[in-house]
Amino acid sequence: MAQVPGRDSREREEAGGMEQTKAFTIMMKDREVMRVDFDTLTYEVIQEKYLPYPIRGRLQTIPHPGHILTMQDMTRSILAARKNEDAVVSWLANRVLLLSRANAKWIYNLFCFEQVGTDEQRVKIALVCRAASVLDPYWLKYEEDGDISWSKVDVKQNPPNEIVAQVALHGKSLTLQGSCVTPELTTNGAYAKAWRRHEDGTLWLYKLGADGNTESRIEVMCSGLLDKMNVEHVHYEAGTDEDKYVCMCPCMTTQEKAVLTGMEFYSYCNVNGIDPDARMLEIDRESIYKMWIVDFLISNRDRHGQNWGFFYDTETMEILGCHPLFDHNKAFDIAFMQDMDAPCQFGGMTMKQAARKAMDQVDFHFTASVTREDFITQRQYASFKKRAEWLGLKME
């Protein structure tokens, strides 16, 4: 199922892959969580507490071979194995960038991956890069790895591959050299982006807009506006990379705090019979309501399941609360600015209704004056002011 493209042994070692990668252990830092072998249909949970949230509740018990006495037992066993495979494949595939991301095809070319968007192909990619992501401390370990540890794999601790970063951000045609430790294969989204290590050791995400620098400038503008609200958010700065304007932000995860995306949260809740809308308010009603207000104020049409979510504790696995707001480069959409009754992604309400409801539930206010100078255009300022006044918020 998961054949890595042909490489010599040294290249495979650098890439963290192997010729046949059908058996592996899902690790969380240096903990063994689950053993998987696609060949033998083996799915052995070692530490259930640390199972990734997208897999929880989806695994089926496979009868011991000695307990399979009838054709019905055999059928049940096969169906259970297939469901387990689907759960693991889905988790791995969803960790890998989509071909629709800007410059994704160049990244695929760099690694000699076939340019097909199937789950099977994305699993192959996950196996090559060990499914390591900046969002959480999960990774894949193979039998041939010996004593390799999390510190050797963690993309937040190790220097990103500069060649891959150049291809990811600027779409260059280059040849892969050096180590394959890279977060680019597991960073999703639609825009050209790449992770850079700053001189102080911090990891920052650089992002280009799709239409020149307009969207990147909007991201920085929205960050400045959020600086003047009592809202937790990711800080964005303006920068340049190869003379191109970029917006950039620091990595928000740590060794102790990982991200459960909104998409993963809804899937986990639905599989396990939990009402996601009620549960998210139980976890962090204040942040959810403030998100609704912010999206209304900035006419944000792009609040999807991968740009909001929760932090969870990597030791206890407890969901702690919402992570800071981020990804507002599509805010101040012209059509949304003209339509205060545009639909909200939550609760079957309009954005105006959601914001009004939220204002009645939380203390939301500006912490500093918001003026015309905080906006790129007069139209953005007028829209924001009109919406703030409708909510009873004083800008200055």
C-alpha positions in Angstrom: 0.0 0.0 0.0 2.7 2.5 0.9 5.7 2.2 -1.4 8.2 5.0 -1.1 9.7 6.3 -4.4 13.0 4.7 -5.3 16.0 6.0 -3.4 19.3 4.6 -2.4 19.7 3.5 1.3 21.4 6.8 2.3 18.7 8.9 0.8 16.0 6.8 2.4 17.7 7.2 5.7 17.9 11.0 5.4 14.2 11.1 4.4 13.3 9.0 7.3 11.7 6.4 5.1 12.4 2.9 3.8 11.7 0.7 0.8 8.7 -1.0 2.2 7.0 1.1 4.9 3.9 -0.9 5.7 4.7 -1.5 9.4 5.3 1.3 11.9 4.5 2.5 15.3 2.6 5.7 15.9 4.6 7.7 18.5 3.7 10.6 20.7 7.1 12.2 21.6 8.9 9.1 22.9 5.8 7.1 23.8 4.6 4.2 21.8 0.9 4.7 21.1 -0.1 2.2 18.4 1.5 -0.4 16.2 0.3 -0.7 12.7 1.0 -3.2 9.9 -1.0 -2.7 6.8 0.3 -6.1 5.4 -1.0 -8.2 8.3 -3.9 -5.9 9.2 -2.4 -5.5 12.7 -3.7 -2.5 14.8 -2.4 -2.9 18.3 -3.2 0.0 20.7 -0.4 0.3 23.3 -1.5 3.4 25.2 -5.1 4.3 24.5 -4.8 7.5 26.5 -2.5 9.0 23.9 -4.4 8.0 20.7 -4.7 10.9 18.3 -8.2 12.5 18.7 -9.1 11.8 15.0 -8.6 8.0 15.6 -10.5 7.8 18.9 -13.7 5.9 18.8 -13.1 4.6 15.3 -11.1 1.5 16.1 -12.8 -1.9 16.1 -11.8 -5.0 18.1 -10.5 -7.7 15.8 -11.1 -11.2 17.1 -8.0 -13.3 17.9 -7.5 -15.8 15.0 -8.1 -18.7 17.4 -11.6 -17.3 18.1 -12.6 -17.2 14.4 -14.8 -20.3 14.1 -17.4 -19.4 11.4 -17.6 -17.5 8.2 -19.6 -14.9 10.1 -16.6 -14.5 12.5 -14.3 -14.2 9.5 -16.5 -11.5 7.9 -16.7 -9.5 11.1 -12.9 -9.7 11.5 -12.3 -8.5 7.9 -14.8 -5.6 8.3 -13.2 -4.6 11.6 -9.7 -4.6 10.1 -10.9 -2.5 7.1 -12.5 0.1 9.5 -9.2 0.3 11.4 -7.3 0.7 8.2 -9.7 3.5 7.2 -9.2 5.3 10.5 -5.4 5.2 10.3 -5.3 6.0 6.6 -7.6 9.0 7.1 -5.5 10.3 10.0 -2.3 10.0 8.0 -3.7 11.5 4.8 -5.2 14.5 6.6 -1.8 15.4 8.0 -0.3 15.9 4.5 -0.6 19.0 2.3 -3.2 19.0 -0.5 -2.2 19.4 -4.1 -4.4 22.5 -4.1 -2.0 24.4 -1.9 0.1 26.9 -3.8 3.4 25.4 -5.0 2.3 22.0 -3.8 3.1 20.5 -7.2 6.6 21.8 -7.0 7.0 20.2 -3.6 5.7 16.9 -4.9 8.2 17.2 -7.8 11.0 17.8 -5.4 10.4 14.5 -3.6 9.5 12.7 -6.9 6.0 12.1 -5.6 3.3 11.2 -8.1 0.9 14.2 -8.5 -2.3 12.6 -7.5 -4.5 13.7 -4.6 -5.6 10.3 -3.4 -5.4 9.2 0.2 -3.0 6.4 -0.8 -0.6 8.9 -2.3 -0.8 11.2 0.8 -0.2 8.2 3.0 3.0 7.5 1.0 4.1 11.1 1.7 3.2 10.8 5.4 5.4 7.7 5.6 8.4 9.5 4.0 8.2 12.5 6.4 7.1 10.4 9.4 3.9 12.4 9.5 5.7 14.9 11.7 3.9 18.2 12.1 4.3 21.5 13.9 0.8 21.1 15.3 1.4 18.1 17.6 4.1 15.7 18.7 3.0 12.6 16.8 5.3 10.8 14.4 6.0 7.4 12.9 8.8 5.0 13.9 9.9 2.0 11.9 11.5 -1.2 13.1 14.8 -0.4 11.3 15.1 2.9 13.3 16.9 1.5 16.2 17.1 4.1 19.1 15.9 7.1 17.1 14.1 9.5 19.4 11.6 12.4 19.2 14.4 15.0 19.5 15.8 13.8 16.1 12.4 14.0 14.4 10.7 17.0 15.9 10.3 19.7 13.2 10.2 22.4 15.9 13.6 21.5 17.3 15.5 20.7 14.1 16.5 23.2 11.4 14.0 23.2 8.5 15.4 22.1 5.1 16.2 25.4 3.2 15.7 23.8 -0.2 12.2 22.6 0.7 11.3 26.0 2.2 12.4 27.8 -1.0 10.3 25.5 -3.1 7.3 25.8 -0.8 7.3 29.6 -0.6 8.5 30.6 -4.1 7.8 27.6 -6.3 11.4 27.1 -7.4 12.6 24.1 -9.4 15.5 22.8 -7.2 17.1 19.5 -6.3 16.7 18.1 -2.8 19.8 18.0 -0.7 20.6 17.2 2.9 18.2 16.1 5.6 14.5 15.7 5.0 13.4 17.2 8.3 10.7 19.5 7.1 7.3 20.7 8.2 6.3 21.7 4.7 4.8 18.3 3.8 2.4 18.5 6.7 1.4 22.2 6.6 -1.9 22.6 4.9 -3.8 25.7 3.6 -4.2 27.3 0.2 -1.4 29.8 0.1 2.3 29.6 -0.6 4.1 29.3 2.8 7.2 28.1 4.5 8.7 27.8 7.9 11.8 29.8 8.8 14.1 29.6 11.8 14.9 33.1 13.2 18.2 34.0 14.8 16.7 33.7 18.4 15.8 30.1 17.6 12.0 30.6 17.2 10.1 29.1 14.3 8.1 31.4 12.1 5.6 30.8 9.3 6.1 33.0 6.2 3.1 33.4 3.9 2.6 34.9 0.5 -0.8 36.2 -0.8 -2.4 34.9 -3.9 -2.9 38.3 -5.5 0.4 40.2 -5.0 0.7 41.4 -1.4 -2.9 42.5 -0.7 -3.9 39.4 1.3 -0.7 39.4 3.3 -1.2 43.1 4.1 -4.7 42.4 5.2 -3.3 39.7 7.5 -1.0 42.2 9.2 -3.7 44.8 9.3 -6.1 42.4 11.1 -3.3 41.4 13.6 -3.0 45.1 14.4 -6.7 45.4 14.9 -6.8 42.4 17.2 -4.0 43.9 19.2 -6.6 46.5 20.2 -9.2 44.0 21.3 -9.3 41.8 24.4 -8.9 38.7 22.2 -6.2 36.0 22.2 -4.6 36.0 18.7 -1.5 35.1 16.8 0.7 38.1 16.1 1.6 38.8 12.5 4.3 41.0 11.2 5.2 42.3 7.7 8.4 41.1 6.2 10.2 40.3 3.0 11.6 37.1 1.5 13.6 37.4 -1.7 12.2 40.9 -2.1 8.6 39.7 -1.9 6.2 41.0 0.8 5.2 38.3 3.3 3.2 38.2 6.5 4.9 36.1 9.2 3.9 34.7 12.5 5.6 32.6 15.2 4.7 28.9 15.7 2.0 28.8 18.4 2.5 25.2 19.6 5.0 24.0 22.2 6.1 20.6 23.6 3.3 20.9 26.1 0.5 22.3 24.0 -0.7 20.8 20.7 -3.5 21.7 18.4 -6.8 19.9 17.8 -8.3 21.6 14.7 -12.0 22.4 14.5 -12.4 19.9 11.7 -10.8 17.2 13.9 -12.9 18.2 16.9 -16.2 18.0 15.0 -15.2 14.6 13.6 -14.1 13.3 17.0 -17.4 14.5 18.6 -19.6 13.1 15.8 -17.9 9.6 16.0 -18.2 9.5 19.7 -21.8 10.7 20.0 -21.0 14.2 21.4 -22.8 17.4 20.4 -19.9 19.5 19.1 -21.7 22.8 19.3 -22.6 22.3 22.9 -19.2 20.8 23.8 -17.1 23.6 22.3 -19.0 26.1 24.4 -18.5 24.0 27.5 -14.7 24.0 26.8 -14.2 27.7 26.1 -17.4 29.7 25.6 -15.5 33.0 25.9 -13.1 32.4 23.1 -15.8 30.9 20.8 -18.1 33.9 21.3 -15.2 36.4 20.8 -14.4 34.6 17.6 -17.9 35.2 16.3 -17.7 38.9 17.2 -14.3 39.3 15.5 -15.4 37.6 12.3 -18.5 39.9 12.1 -16.4 43.0 12.7 -13.7 42.2 10.0 -16.2 40.6 7.5 -14.3 37.3 7.6 -15.6 34.8 5.2 -12.9 32.2 5.8 -13.5 30.7 9.2 -13.2 27.0 8.3 -12.3 23.9 10.3 -8.5 24.2 10.0 -8.1 27.8 11.1 -9.8 27.5 14.5 -9.6 24.9 17.1 -8.2 24.0 20.6 -5.0 23.4 22.5 -4.7 20.1 24.4 -2.1 19.1 27.0 0.3 16.6 25.5 0.8 14.9 28.9 -2.8 14.6 30.1 -4.6 14.9 26.7 -7.0 17.3 28.3 -8.6 19.8 25.9 -7.5 23.1 27.4 -9.4 25.8 25.4 -9.2 27.5 22.1 -5.9 28.3 20.6 -5.3 32.0 19.5 -7.2 33.3 16.5 -5.2 33.4 13.2 -5.5 33.4 9.4 -7.5 36.5 8.5 -6.0 37.2 5.1 -9.4 36.9 3.5 -11.1 39.4 5.9 -12.8 42.5 4.7 -14.3 40.6 1.7 -16.2 43.1 -0.4 -19.3 41.0 -0.7 -19.3 40.2 3.0 -18.8 43.9 3.9 -21.9 44.7 1.9 -23.9 41.9 3.6 -24.3 42.0 7.4 -26.6 39.0 7.2 -24.0 36.7 5.6 -24.2 33.1 7.0 -22.2 32.2 10.1 -20.4 28.8 10.1 -21.9 28.0 13.5 -25.4 27.4 14.9 -27.4 28.2 11.7 -27.2 31.9 12.4 -26.2 34.9 10.3 -22.9 36.5 11.3 -24.8 39.5 12.7 -27.0 37.3 14.8 -24.0 35.3 16.1 -22.1 38.5 17.0 -25.2 40.0 18.7 -25.7 36.8 20.7 -22.0 36.7 21.6 -22.0 40.3 22.8 -24.7 39.3 25.3 -22.5 36.5 26.7 -19.0 37.9 27.1 -17.1 41.1 27.9 -15.8 42.2 24.5 -14.2 45.6 24.2 -11.4 47.6 22.5 -8.3 48.0 24.6 -7.1 51.0 22.6 -8.5 53.5 20.1 -9.3 52.2 16.6 -8.9 54.9 14.0 -8.8 55.3 10.2 -5.0 54.8 10.3 -5.5 51.2 11.4 -7.0 50.3 8.0 -5.7 50.0 4.4 -8.8 51.5 2.8 -11.6 53.8 3.7 -14.1 51.2 2.7 -12.6 48.8 5.3 -12.7 51.5 8.0 -16.3 52.4 7.2 -17.5 48.8 7.3 -15.7 48.1 10.6 -17.1 51.3 12.1 -20.6 50.5 11.0 -20.5 47.0 12.5 -18.9 48.2 15.7 -21.5 50.8 16.2 -24.3 48.3 15.6 -22.8 46.2 18.4 -22.5 49.2 20.7 -18.7 49.2 20.7 -16.8 52.5 21.0 -13.8 52.6 18.7 -12.2 55.8 20.0 
